[in-house]
């Protein structure tokens, strides 16, 4: 029998027999013919091909499903297998009935044209195979033998590669190939220029900025900016760039020149754009650090002069009382003052204040100006390296100021012209603008840099060629692509397409939310209204009665006794033997043979990264796997695409476990971040107040059936909220959660709008939810006990803004869903836009409607609050297991660049998924053994829903210590 390669949902969706099918089946004589015909019919619908005949290819799950529908024992298929002629006749009949056709010359031409276009978008054979199968299914063409399909894919892939490589090279300016050869030329005792470009950015400093600007200049000098790659699919560009990044200079020299030059060109373009983003990040963090130090200086100075301040305040109090004493005549004020405060004391106090610089200003900008010498070390290089563009809302005087300062730097002048525009400088900095009657260059430059930082954050200033800081319009898919998908997008979100209808829908939806809340308010024990404020009580914990508590303890004891103990390597091997997730990492040539040594080496590499042991140490711990083998697997097999695919194989298998369906059906999920110490000084290194040290955060997603289905490393100073959609949109599993839980860090008002536009429900646990504002649309209706809360004008929703931008809002979120831009990148830009920005305000107002609806539901529904708590608890349990698995190097992350950090994060998640899957499968095994296994125990298996598979007491995570007695003397 053949192993299933489809999910339970696909089986039900495609192989459920219709009344028309039954009519066809009933034309067959004999139960075994009926079962055989129905089985072949379901097989074609499911696999888009006929089963092999010698012997008959049998899918057990499909056969059982067909037998159940016909109410017939599926075992009689064995009689059908012997009737070759009948099987062939049924094939022709089924093909005509389903209106399928074989792959002929016309179909091959169609398939080749399609695959050529797809091969210009995707380089990986696996992706092309999936696309080819989907194309054949959509066009009613039966799949040929896999070897035929692979041969066609290989031909078209090679043709597309040749076309792409030649087109890239024809765009090279004269002499560029020689410069590319120079990049991979290695001088004795030095690294190649190509290797230097791979270096990750260091911790923010003036030197780090200068190194990044030098890197940009090196790439520009090659002439890559003259090569237009806009026609080449971005996924293909990234694939070629990643190939070049992982290749050594020697490896690049071994491949054909067209592929080598194309890969290096894509690498240079991608690196150039990424370096621009890294430069802006470094600049932002460095300016932030300078401002923070300036504020600390003020606080420290104030603390050091606390006595002076106290004396001055005391003296001011005395002087104030005397001046305000109406009983004193004017000529008596001065004598009376010197009786209270001596002339000598007053002079001394004034002298102290004059000698204290902080008394004159006390402004952060003063501290920034004092660091001007340090700022000048990187300012000219930074301004010269980037091309700034104004966006909507940008002050032209800022762009003029940038050009003026560039001119001064290039001409090595110090004095600014008197007619230079200073309109961009805010009032709070103008106190320092003039020195000796002329504009201060120091003030002008410092103010300019601060405004550049703020305007980039606000989206008013764009950077040419930047991935994350370019024009906001670049985040939208082309209109020509958006218009055909509008109707289906709104239909899936269950929202009106017409903007006026949308406002009416939102108004009615919010009104129903208020009505439901007010109806349940009298009996609401959790939320009460006192005046214009909430008073919340504490939800009673979910507790079992004494009998169930005793039975649950008994069940856990029995599971502990009955479940097998296992070492982590053996666990991974056992899971892989069942699921074959290692196929995702193997080359096509090795996928069929599955050589044990290759799979063992692969699992060793996964543990080296996922357990944070590292390739070097892991090679010393395992005799059969060398460091070179682990590095090779890391560079060429543990790619992000392969890791996502492997994780999806494990996650999809959860649905087939009876035990996992007890905990959930995969329709809800939660996400949360876990922080790990990060001592290495890199750009991603940020300080975590929670750990009181530098750290990196792994942001993980887990479904309600305990399957961890996505993870990503992020800086711990970033809000989790921007990354919440990434896991839901870009995981490759069959999971499609409709409700998602986060804690406060994952919540923003805009996230409510994003989820609603994507047809999902956002359910965060918001700290201090009683202090959150509720909003109204209809100002004429009565809100009962909530009237006092909603009466103020700042609680009203501006629906006009939403109506104006309704189509653009949908266009934006459709772009995120399509993968045109990563959701986290786009949402971070959206949230940082100026609060006056029309599109930002429209999203915020829309989010406030759905946030109000959620808060009303949260305050009135105990079951919702319980679901959120349970969902987030599963994430916390996952973090506890992750802390145990990630034990190497004391749980500290030393990975240098983002790719290494992502690989570590993904390998950890894959190991966690395997452990949880194995535990759930083991629970299902022992609970299905019957009364013989439960002898001596009176068990209530229904309580299994209260038992978590996230356990590790029966798993040896830390390896095995071997003490050789033969060494003892």
Buried (B, 14 or more C-beta within 10 A) or exposed (E): EEEBEBBBEBBEEBBEBEEEBEEBBEEBEEBBBBBBBBBBBBBBBBBBBBBEEEEBBBBEBBBEBBBEBBEBEBEBBEBBBEBEEBBEEBBEBBBEEBEBBEBEEEBBEBBBEBBBEBBBBBBBBBBBBEBBBEBBBEEEBBBBEEEEBBEBBBBBBEBBBEEBBEBBBEEBEEEBBEBBBEBBEBEEEEEBBBBBBBEBBBBBBBEBBBBBBEBBEBBBEBBBBEBEBEEBBBBBBBBBBBBBBBBEBEBBBEBEEBBBBBBBBBBBBBBBBBBBBBBBBBBBBBBEEBBEBBBEBBEEBBEEBEEBBEBBEEBEEEBEEBEEEEEBEEEEBEEBBEEEBEEEEBEEBEEBBEEBEBBEBEBBBBBBBBBBEEBBEBBBBBBBBBEBBBBBBBBEBBBBBBEBBBEBBEEEEEEBEEEBBBEBBEEEBEEBBEEEEEBBBBBBBBBBBBBBBBBBBBBBBBBBBBBBBBBBEEBBBEEEEBEEBBEEBBEBBEBBBEBEEBBEBBBEBBBEBBBBBBEBBEEBEBBBBEEEEBEEEEEEEEEEEEEBEEBBEBBBEBBEEBBEEBBBBBBBBBBBEBBBBBBBBBEEEBBEEBEEEBBBBBBBBBBBBBBBBBBEBBBEEBEEBBBEBBBEBBBBBBBEBBBBBBBBBBBBBBBBBEBBBBBBBBEBBBBBBBBBBBEBEBBBBBEBEEEEEBBBBBBBBBBBBBBBBBBBBBBBEBBBBBBBBBBBBBBBBBBEBEBBBBBBBBBBBBBBBBBBBBBBBBBBBBEEBEEBBBBBBBEEEEBEEBEEBBEEEEBBBBBEBBBBBBBBBBBBBBBBBBEBBBBBBBBBBBBBBBEEBBBBBBBBBBBBBBBBBBBBBBBBBBEBBEBBBBBBEBBBBBBEBBEBBBBBBEBBBBBEBBBBBBBBBBBBBBBBBBBBBBBBBBBBBBBEEEEEBBEEBEBEBEBBEBBBBBBBEBBBBEBEEEEEEEEEE
